[in-house]
Every structure is written in C-alpha cells, then in structure tokens.
Amino acid sequence: MCLKLGRIALWTASVLIGGWCVTATGAVAQVSARLGIRIDSVAGYPGEQQLRIPVYLTDLGDSVAAFKLNIFIEQPDIMIFNGTGMEMIDTSGTLISGWPTIQAHSLSGTGHDLSIVAMASSVPPGTRVPCIGFPPPPDIPLIKLVANNYDIPDTTTDRSAMIFINLNTDNVQFSTEDGLLIGVKLAAVCDTSWFRCDAWLPPPPDSICLQWSRVSGPPADSIIIDTSYVTVIDTELVTIIPGAMTIHPCGDANGNGFVNILDISHLINSLYRGGAAPVLRETADANGDGIVNIIDVSFLISYLYRSGPVPRYI
C-alpha cells in the first residue's frame, strides 16, 4: 500500500525522471523523506557469466512510483555489465517486477556503466501498477544487475571491482506517486560577476561609467552577485552503500584471494570437521571435475608442494 506523507512545496526548475514526469511549470514539490540504497557485494570466478548483483532499498520514508539510477564500475578490467540494454538487469523477484515502464542502457555504450529508469505507470499513461510501499521489505531487491567477469589470470593481485553510485541528482532520482522527489533539498548557488570600467564620464572621475567590461575577478570597479537555487541530494536523508565484485582464483577455498595452505585446511575442515563451506564451490573444486572432495585437497597439496598442475575451472 502506498501511503502519503506531508509535503514541502519548494520552487525550482522542472523535474525529470529519466526524461519523463516533466512538470508543466517551474514549481516543484519535494518530500523530506529518508532513502537508503545498498549494492550487494558478490563473489565470482574468472570468466563467470551473467552473475546477479542485487540492489536493495535499505531505508525508505515514502512511497516510490518512479526512479532513475546510474551505476558505475570503478575497475572496468575486472567485470562488465551484461550487454548494453535490457539484458543488463533482471527484474524477476524484485520490487519492480511487473512495472510497465523499465529501461536500461549503458551510458557510455561500453557496458562499464548502467542507467536504469523505471515507472509504475506506462508512457503514455494507461497502465498503472502498485508502487513500492514503505518500509521496504529487507529481503527483496529493488533490482538485480547482471554482470560478466573477465577471465583474469590467477596471478592478478587486484581482483575486486567496486560498483558504485555517485550521490547527486544526475545519478539518483526517486519520485513518489504524486511526482515529488524524495530526499532532495534546495541549495543556494551564488554567481559573482566582476566588471571593470573602461571609460569614465569626467568630471568628477569614477562617478559615471560609459563603458563596462566583464572580467574574471579583481581588480574591478563593480560586482553583481546573483543567487539562484538548485535541487541537490540531502545527504542527511540519503545514504548509498557501494558493492563489489571479487573474482577468486581457482583453489581459493577460503575466499581470501590467495591459494595456499589455508585453503587446504579450510577444505579439510569443511569436508570432515563441520567447518564453513567454501566461499565458492567453483573455486574449491581445484581439479575441475565438478565435485568438491578429498581429491581437491590432494590436488592442492600436489600443486603447492610437489610442482603439480595448476588448479583449473571446469
């Protein structure tokens, strides 16, 4: 159910949600409500394809009927989003499953960034489905990103790629069912213009200027300070937690990014002493036969101490 809270009317320019929901005139209403977004951190192996990376709403102070998110990869040599269009996201089992208007594309066309725009109503208006109520369910993602890992060698030391959202209104826009922006505020922007007089009317000097020139700063004879207001993210209300993709080398059973005696110990504990399971089954399967068992322990011992073959994926 989408409830409605009290709103604060503030004037600024018209508002866009991914090019849609444009207000007719210059007046915009905003709501001072909390908004929290968290990108999950996931683990994968080299060359793994179409991994799902959930993005969650961790806090929400009003209903959501439309949103825009721009998401970026900090280390583009580690991973890439799957394609450059709708194949970059998965809406099944998410908070926007069934929404009639969903678009996804790569901003740069490279697949190393992703822009998502979604609305609970169709464009042009016609179909409308329930919006996201609040508080949001903690175990259902807002959206799932689809990513592919590069087949990086096991000798690569930096094996993690941060997945992040820049906290500004170009990259984060959430709107209520009434078209109000969530978690934003007005900020004053002062534009100072400096002028120098090129020709004074005599006498007396320095009283009436006949010709002004605009200069970059002092020395100058006059200044004009123009204050305007822009919509910005209210960082006291909005929080974003970035995620990461970490690619583990084959044989890395404990998930610390290295293959050593600790992985042998982790496998033995997991198989025979009730210890924690390997971080990834694929990385624990050192001999690549599709099964994690004592043979993988022997394979790692041979690789580390007897110049045996290198661990390999299936």
C-alpha positions in Angstrom: 0.0 0.0 0.0 1.3 3.4 -0.9 0.7 5.9 1.9 1.1 9.7 1.6 3.0 12.0 3.9 3.1 15.7 4.3 5.0 17.6 1.6 7.0 20.7 1.5 6.5 22.9 -1.6 9.7 24.4 -2.9 10.3 26.3 -6.1 13.0 25.4 -8.6 13.2 24.2 -12.2 11.1 21.5 -13.7 11.9 17.9 -12.7 12.8 14.9 -14.9 12.9 11.3 -14.1 14.9 9.8 -16.9 13.3 12.2 -19.3 9.8 11.5 -18.1 7.5 13.0 -15.5 8.1 16.6 -16.5 6.3 19.2 -14.6 4.2 21.7 -16.5 5.6 24.9 -14.9 8.5 25.9 -12.6 7.0 24.9 -9.3 8.2 21.5 -7.8 7.2 19.9 -4.6 9.7 17.8 -2.7 9.3 15.5 0.3 11.9 15.3 3.1 11.9 11.5 3.4 14.7 9.0 4.0 16.2 7.0 1.2 18.8 4.2 1.6 20.3 2.2 -1.2 22.8 -0.7 -0.9 24.5 -2.6 -3.7 25.4 -6.2 -2.7 28.9 -7.5 -2.7 29.3 -10.8 -4.5 32.0 -13.3 -5.3 32.7 -15.0 -8.6 35.3 -16.8 -10.6 37.2 -15.8 -13.7 35.1 -15.8 -16.8 31.8 -16.4 -14.9 28.9 -15.1 -16.9 25.5 -13.5 -16.0 26.0 -13.1 -12.3 23.2 -11.4 -10.4 24.1 -8.4 -8.2 21.1 -7.4 -6.0 20.5 -3.7 -5.2 18.4 -3.2 -2.1 16.4 -0.3 -0.6 17.6 -0.3 3.0 15.5 2.7 4.1 12.5 4.5 2.7 10.3 7.2 4.1 7.7 7.5 1.4 6.2 5.5 -1.5 8.2 5.1 -4.7 6.5 5.3 -8.1 9.4 6.1 -10.3 13.2 6.2 -10.1 16.4 6.6 -12.0 19.8 5.2 -11.1 23.1 5.5 -12.8 25.6 2.8 -11.6 29.3 2.7 -12.4 32.2 0.2 -12.2 35.4 1.5 -10.8 37.7 -1.2 -12.2 36.5 -1.9 -15.7 39.2 -4.5 -16.3 37.6 -6.9 -13.7 34.0 -7.1 -14.9 31.4 -5.7 -17.3 27.7 -5.4 -17.2 25.9 -7.9 -19.5 25.4 -6.2 -22.8 24.3 -2.6 -23.3 20.5 -2.8 -23.0 17.7 -4.5 -21.0 19.9 -7.6 -20.7 21.9 -5.6 -18.2 19.2 -6.1 -15.5 16.9 -8.8 -14.1 13.6 -7.7 -12.6 12.3 -11.2 -11.6 11.6 -11.4 -7.9 12.3 -7.7 -7.4 10.3 -4.8 -6.1 9.6 -3.6 -9.6 8.6 -6.9 -11.1 5.6 -6.2 -13.3 6.2 -2.5 -13.7 5.1 -1.5 -17.2 7.9 1.0 -17.9 11.5 -0.1 -17.4 14.5 0.9 -19.4 18.2 0.1 -19.1 21.2 1.0 -21.2 24.9 1.7 -20.9 25.6 5.5 -20.7 28.9 5.2 -22.5 27.9 2.2 -24.7 30.8 0.2 -23.2 28.9 -1.8 -20.6 31.0 -0.4 -17.8 28.1 1.8 -16.6 24.4 1.3 -16.4 21.4 3.7 -16.3 18.1 2.3 -15.1 14.8 4.2 -15.4 11.5 2.6 -14.1 8.0 3.8 -13.5 4.9 2.1 -12.0 2.8 3.6 -14.8 3.1 3.3 -18.6 4.2 6.0 -21.0 1.9 7.4 -22.4 -0.3 6.9 -19.3 -2.6 3.9 -19.3 -1.4 1.0 -17.3 -0.6 1.6 -13.6 0.6 -0.9 -11.0 1.2 -0.6 -7.3 4.2 1.4 -6.3 6.8 0.5 -3.7 5.4 1.0 -0.2 7.4 1.8 2.9 9.3 0.5 4.8 10.6 -1.7 2.0 11.0 -5.5 2.6 14.6 -6.2 3.6 14.9 -9.5 1.6 13.5 -8.4 -1.8 15.9 -6.4 -4.0 14.9 -3.3 -5.9 16.6 -4.6 -9.0 19.3 -7.2 -9.9 22.2 -6.2 -12.0 23.6 -8.7 -14.5 27.4 -8.9 -14.9 30.1 -10.9 -16.6 33.5 -11.4 -15.2 36.6 -11.2 -17.3 38.8 -14.2 -17.4 41.6 -12.6 -15.4 44.7 -14.7 -14.6 45.2 -16.1 -11.1 48.4 -14.0 -10.8 46.3 -10.8 -10.9 46.6 -9.2 -7.4 43.8 -6.6 -7.6 40.7 -8.9 -8.0 37.9 -6.6 -6.9 35.8 -4.1 -8.8 33.8 -1.5 -6.8 30.2 -0.9 -8.0 29.0 2.5 -7.0 26.5 5.3 -7.5 27.6 9.0 -7.4 25.4 10.8 -4.9 23.9 13.6 -7.0 20.6 14.3 -8.7 22.1 13.4 -12.1 22.5 9.8 -10.9 19.9 9.3 -8.2 16.2 10.4 -8.6 13.3 8.8 -6.7 9.8 10.1 -7.1 6.6 9.4 -5.1 3.2 8.6 -6.7 2.4 12.3 -6.6 5.5 13.2 -8.6 7.5 14.5 -5.6 11.3 14.0 -5.4 12.5 12.0 -2.4 15.5 13.0 -0.3 16.4 16.3 -2.0 16.6 19.9 -0.9 17.3 23.3 -2.4 20.8 24.7 -2.3 21.7 28.4 -2.9 24.3 29.0 -5.7 25.9 32.4 -5.8 27.1 33.6 -9.2 29.5 36.5 -8.8 30.2 38.7 -11.9 33.1 41.2 -11.9 33.2 44.4 -14.0 35.8 47.0 -14.8 35.1 50.4 -16.2 36.9 51.2 -19.4 35.6 54.8 -19.8 34.6 57.1 -17.0 32.5 60.3 -17.6 34.6 63.3 -16.4 34.5 65.2 -14.2 34.4 64.1 -11.4 36.3 60.8 -12.1 35.0 57.4 -11.0 31.4 58.5 -10.8 29.6 57.5 -14.1 30.9 54.7 -16.3 30.4 55.0 -20.0 31.7 51.5 -20.9 31.9 48.3 -18.8 33.9 45.2 -19.5 33.3 41.9 -17.7 36.5 40.5 -16.1 37.3 37.2 -14.3 38.0 38.9 -10.9 39.7 41.7 -9.1 40.8 44.3 -9.7 37.4 45.5 -10.6 35.1 48.5 -10.2 31.8 46.8 -9.6 30.4 43.3 -8.8 27.0 41.7 -9.2 26.0 38.7 -7.0 23.2 36.6 -8.4 21.7 33.9 -6.1 19.8 31.0 -7.7 18.6 27.7 -6.2 19.2 24.2 -7.5 17.9 20.8 -6.3 20.6 18.7 -4.6 20.6 15.4 -2.7 20.1 15.9 1.0 23.0 13.8 2.4 21.4 13.8 5.8 18.5 11.8 4.4 20.0 9.8 1.6 22.7 7.1 2.0 24.2 4.8 -0.6 26.4 1.8 0.2 28.5 0.6 -2.8 29.1 -3.0 -3.6 31.9 -5.0 -5.1 32.6 -7.9 -7.4 35.5 -10.1 -6.2 37.0 -12.7 -8.5 38.6 -15.6 -6.7 41.4 -17.7 -8.2 40.8 -21.4 -8.6 41.8 -23.2 -5.4 40.9 -20.3 -3.2 38.6 -22.2 -0.9 38.5 -19.7 2.0 38.0 -16.7 -0.3 41.0 -14.6 0.9 42.2 -14.1 -2.7 45.2 -16.4 -2.4 45.9 -20.1 -2.9 47.9 -21.5 0.0 48.0 -23.9 3.0 45.0 -22.1 4.5 42.8 -23.3 1.6 43.8 -26.9 2.3 42.9 -26.5 5.9 39.6 -24.9 5.0 38.7 -27.8 2.7 39.6 -30.4 5.3 37.5 -28.6 8.0 34.6 -28.2 5.6 34.6 -31.8 4.5 35.4 -33.6 7.7 35.0 -31.3 10.7 31.8 -29.5 10.1 33.6 -26.3 9.2 32.4 -23.5 7.0 31.6 -24.3 3.4 34.0 -22.9 0.7 33.2 -19.3 -0.4 32.6 -20.6 -3.9 32.1 -24.2 -4.9 33.8 -23.5 -8.2 37.0 -22.1 -6.6 37.2 -25.1 -4.1 36.9 -27.6 -7.0 40.7 -27.4 -7.6 40.9 -30.3 -10.1 37.8 -29.1 -12.1 35.9 -32.4 -12.0 32.7 -30.7 -10.7 32.9 -32.3 -7.2 34.5 -30.9 -4.1 36.1 -33.7 -2.1 39.3 -35.2 -0.8 40.7 -35.3 -4.3 40.7 -31.5 -4.4 42.7 -31.5 -1.1 45.3 -33.8 -2.7 45.3 -31.7 -5.8 46.1 -28.5 -3.9 48.9 -30.3 -1.9 50.4 -31.5 -5.1 50.2 -28.0 -6.7 51.6 -26.2 -3.7 54.4 -28.6 -2.6 55.1 -31.1 -5.4 55.1 -28.9 -8.5 51.8 -30.4 -9.6 49.4 -29.0 -12.2 47.7 -25.6 -11.6 44.1 -25.6 -10.3 41.6 -25.2 -13.1 38.0 -24.4 -13.5 35.6 -26.6 -15.3 
